[in-house]
């Protein structure tokens, strides 16, 4: 007997769509096909519904990545994973700083035990790097063989080493089967452009985009590519935003096989034209800054045709009070977006439901491809036999209005997505066959912690 039988769903996984029943046993996908003769402890009639693998989130931005923003609330693992469950993310890789003076195995055992007791979804860690030394290098090598085979390199704000030097040193040392995550920046020019905005009195929210204009984003991408040449590890560049940098990325990716690209939810859902049209802006001061409306479809196209491999929330919450105060001065506005609790509903509603991208492409850029980069595929990111039974059930015909983030999941943060009309509805979020969020869950907020540490052990060549 099956533990769970989901009947009649349109299953979309690994870029393929088909109609089938799905059977779950011991937390794993055990059957796919016509299962009308099979019995199960629980049966869900998903006729007319769309079933996707649980989303995999690679780029939850760490606080250390925000040189102009103070520490934001709601960033501890318990709150993050609870918000991830609401947003349809069942596997979350977060950046964490590690103490190079401690044996890595000891610290990892300590934090994974603590975090497993409070995580709502499965989780893993990036090795956050803010300095480079012989001790850090030795410590990182231990991490790469002990379940943490990926790094996060900050875009700016590192005093010990300029960003380019840090990227150069770390990328030269990583083996071919590792992943490095970063975002684009040019701290020196950003500081100059901020001062120019201030001097010229350009303080309105709509001026925020001038801090990192499209030409500078493209130039920063070229410089990052130059630093990455000769590297063996994959480098995921999160937050590409405009046609100009996308065209440059396409050329660089073909010439340099290590580059991967990601688009963030804020740039897919919001644009600079909206900020200019609103009297009291509620849109996020995203990073990179929001671009004109014409850039949005270019991002959807890039995900749909595979130019960009990953969709990400690029979640970094900003306190509501701090955000309101920052509206007075675009040159010091706080960059951030509480996107994680809205990730799957908005990506499906704004993308697949509105035909901006195919549902098949969605199953690649939000599930299979990030799982492969993280080193957890085919256990995660797919619905093939033997994979963990992590999946989402969407009702494509049940439009809804996005709710705000529940207060019990952390201090109040600015939520630009709350109140938006969204096509389709995320009815159920399942982790290893157990309902943890959505209308099919008995709890208004995610199920009690049931997340497990993702041991991403990978051989180092």
Secondary structure, 3 states (H helix, E strand, C coil): CEEEEEEEEEEEECCEEEEEEEEEECCEEEEEECCCCCCEEEEEECCCCEEEECEEEEEECCHHHCCCCCCCCCCCHHHHHHHHHHCCEEEEEEEEECCCCCCHHHHHHHHHHHHHCCCCCEEEEEEEECCCCHHHHHHHHHHHCCCCCEEEECCCCCCCCCHHHHHHHHHHHCCCCCEEEEECCCHHHHHHHHHHHHHCCCCCHHHHHHHHCHHHHHHHHHHHHHHHCCCCCEEEEECCCCHHHHHHHHHHHHHCCCEEEEEEHHHHHCCHHHHHHCCCCCCCCCCCCCCCCHHHHHHHHHHHCCCCCEEECCCECCEHHHHHHHCCCHHHCCCCECCHHHHHHHHHHHHHCCCCCCHHHHHHHHHHHHHHHHCCCCCCCCCCCCCECCEEEEECCCCEECCCCCHHHCCCECCCCCCCEECCEEEEEEECCEEEECCCCCCCCCCCCCCCECCCCCCCC
